Amino acid sequence: MQNVFISVVVTAYNRKDFLLEALTSVVNQTLSRDKYEIICVKNYKEKQIDDYIERNGIKSVLAPDLPVGQYIYI
């Protein structure tokens, strides 16, 4: 598996309860972090979550309140 690059997208539309656990699960994978990126798409700001995202080099996309289909498209 040479030059493998994966994008893991975690979406959280009005869901804060399990986002940290989901992100931690992705961060703790055995695959080397230079082989994948993590993108978190959410429609809210939350200091604890945003700090975790920044500390772990996760790309964050803050999406406005839209219908779910448009939100997932972003």
C-alpha positions, -999 to +999 in steps of 0.1 A: +000+000+000+022+027-012+011+063-016-023+056-001-042+087+009-077+086+024-101+113+034-122+105+064-152+129+067-171+131+100-203+151+099-221+164+129-253+182+120-267+194+153-250+164+170-225+172+198-230+141+220-206+117+203-185+138+180-154+138+203-156+100+205-160+097+167-130+120+161-109+102+187-117+069+170-104+082+137-073+098+153-064+065+170-063+043+139-032+022+134-027+036+099-001+063+099-015+098+099+005+107+068-018+083+049-051+099+057-067+132+066-097+139+088-123+165+079-150+174+103-181+192+089-204+207+115-229+235+118-220+248+153-190+260+173-181+242+206-149+252+223-140+218+236-146+202+202-129+230+183-098+228+205-096+190+200-099+195+163-071+221+162-048+200+185-051+170+163-046+186+129-082+179+118-096+201+090-128+218+102-156+230+080-183+251+096-214+248+075-244+271+079-278+257+088-291+242+057-314+213+048-295+180+056-290+171+019-272+204+012-252+201+044-239+167+034-231+180+000-208+207+015 
